[in-house]
Every structure is written in structure tokens, then in C-alpha cells.
Amino acid sequence: MSDEEVLLEVTNGHLNTGLRGVPVGTCRTSFVTPTEGVHYCGYPINELTNFSPEDIVYLLFNKELPNPQQSVEIREDLAKRAKIPGDLVAVFRTLPKYGHPMDWLSVAIHTIGMWETTGDWKEDAMNLIARMPRIMGLMHRVREGRDEDIPADDTSLSMVQRFVSTLDLDEIDNDKMERVIATYLVLHMDHGGGNLSTFTGKAIASSKATVYSAMAGAMNALSGPLHGRANQSCLEFVLKIGTSDPVEVERFVRGELAEKRPIFGFGHAVLRSEDPRATTQFALGEEICPNDENFKIIRTLREVAPRVLAENPKIRNPNANVDIASGALLHHVGLEDPTYYTTFFGWARVMGIGAQIVDERTVFRNGKGTPLYRPKYYAEQQTLRHVE
Ligand code: AMX
């Protein structure tokens, strides 16, 4: 691609459209195609689902899958970085319980950045990734009023096991919970360069604010209902349906459409077939919870909704998206409150956004980094005038 190649002729019609489709940069960690969905460093996501989150962190930062030795080393490296350099429980205790968990997550990331920032992009990104399992576990515990006798962070465990052991819930199948969360993290880590949270994180980092400030901002972007919080809405939608009877589900879907409400968990801005991340989670659900009530509802929805949505020619993809199944699986393994679901999305994205920030700050433009973001805005309804 030469510097002179024309990629897009920008017209008036592009203004005030949220930069949709306007090329602004390159991405080395992932890309999305209409049929196979997201690919990490060239690998279609459905080929990566059996790797551990640690191995995918290695891939996103090094652009190659780790060999067995490198796989051990990345785990050891993350374990060394895991200690949170301050009393996060004390900070969490000061936050309003009615605040959304995404706001808590953002505050936690920002607070840790105040306690300790090395100033080295990769160091800070890796340190934050290593601390996320504990941040997530402590957040759950304090919000649930279980902020005493929290088990010590056992850094010999995997990232997901550290979260599950911090949570330390009774009557939970820890193995199942670990499997669902590990799959969730791998599927959600990255999704190209231009999604809002990733773009926001990179834009903030372009000012040479810290990784922690950039990531707190990225989490704020992810928290919106049009972005990450859609996964919370999805399970709330499934709970509202309340039946897996195909006739009833179809009646419900048609009723929602008649009321001009979205059918959550279906449709996509880029994909034109079922999202492979949905396919993977459906397969996992068939294995671990085929008779779960919510799973039965989404199984029926997967049959009914695409057929009904396809009746509207405006809908470019009537098929299931990533959010349809994740909530039902998290609910099944004991994470029953949908308001937390976007924080798992945030946990996963810290890894992809971290890798993209490191690329933009230390690799692009021969290592000089992408300059301070500064897109152009035209003045509107502002004729020059003076105070009389
Ligand atoms: N239910 C109802 N209407 C839908 C629909 C759905 N599942 N999917 C698309 N449509 C509508 C759009 O709202 C749009 O209507 P409009 O012309 O009146 O604005 C029209 O069909 C054309 O939409 P599109 O070009 O096919 O998709 P899009 O890029 O505009 O929107 C998305 C994509 C995901 C926002 C949309 O499919 C949607 O709202 N889905 C339901 C909510 C949902 O599941 N969100 C999670 C998204 C997953 C993700 O990306 N993380």
C-alpha cells in the first residue's frame, strides 16, 4: 500500500457519522471478516478456542502462538506482576453499591494507575492484565458484602483460577465456571482496531496519558448500552422471554419487533453469518448445560429469530451474534447477575486493547508511535460575531 493510494473519498455525507467506515489506521492484532468473524493475528477465532487466555495474550503481544516453553514463561511473567500495589478493597468499600460494576472497574483501573505507573507501555499493559483477575474477584466480593476473609491471591494458578478462587463461592462447580470464563475471555479479547472502546483507549494513549488512564477511558466507552453493555441486555431479554416453547418465543419476537424493540443477540454491523463466537458458545452450552432453562430459550431463539428477522430485508444479518449465548452460560455457572457481564467483556478487552496500545505507541511509524489523535471538525452554525 503506497502512501499515495486513495482509500476513501471523504464526502459531506461522512460527517457526523461517527467515523463509520472511514479508514484511520492499521491494526496488527485482529481483523473481522463478514463470514468468519474475528481473527487474531491471522487465526480465525474458531481455531483458537481451546487455547488458554494466557496463550492468547502471548499471541496478541508477540503475533505468534507460544511454543510450550513460551507458554510456561508467559504464565510465570504474569504471576510475577499480579500483586496490586495498594488496598483496593478499602477503595471499593467507599464506592456506592448502586453504581454500575463497569464504573467500579474503571475506578479500580484508574486507582491502580495512581498507585503505580512505570511509564513503559508494555510493562504497564502486562501489569494491568496480570492484576485483572484479582480486581474482578475483589469487586464481586465487596459489592456482595463478602469483603472479609478473602483468600490470598494464589499466583501459581491461571488467571481464571485466580478469579474463581478469589470469588470463593459455595456450591459452585469451579471447573465449569473456569471453562466458561476462559472461553469467554479468549472469544472477547479483541475485535479489530476501530470498535469504540479500543479506539477510545488508543486515542487517550496518543496523548501519552498512562496505560491505566487510557484503559479506564476504554472501559467507560465499553460501558454504554450500544457497545459492551449489550451483553447485559441480552440475558435480561432472555429472562424476559421466560419460555423455550417455539410458538411462544416466535410470538414474543414478533411482539418486540412490532413495538420497535431490538431482538437482542441477533444482527451485526460487519458479520453476515452467525458469529463463530456464538457458534462456539452454543457448542459449549450443549456440552455443559443442555437442559438449563435459559440455554433452552436461546436454543429456540437461535431457530426462530433469524427466520423472523429475515422477513425484514433491511436487516443485513438476521443471525446470532456473540452476545446471545454468553449470558446464559455465565448464569448457568453461578454468575447470575447480568449487571456484571460487561465487566467480563472489559476484563477480556484489557488484553486486546493493551496489545493495540503497545503497538501504536511503540511499533507504528518506525517506533515513533502514532501522533496525537486530531481528526478535523468543521464549524457549523457559528457565524463570526462579537460581544457588543
Ligand atoms: N432486531 C431488530 N432490528 C434489527 C436487528 C435486530 N436484532 N438487527 C438489525 N436491525 C435493524 C436495525 O436497527 C436497522 O434499522 P433502522 O434502519 O431502522 O435503523 C436495520 O435493521 C438495518 O440494520 P443492519 O444494517 O442490519 O445492522 P446495524 O449495523 O445497523 O446494527 C446491531 C447492528 C448489532 C446494532 C443490530 O443488529 C442490533 O441492534 N441488534 C440487536 C442488539 C444486539 O444484539 N446488540 C449486540 C451486538 C453485538 C455486538 O456487536 N457486540
Residues whose N, C-alpha, C, O or C-beta is under 5 A from the ligand:
A	BS01	AMX	H227 A230 R261 P262 I263 F264 G265 F266 G267 H268 A269 K314 I315 R316 N317 N321 D323
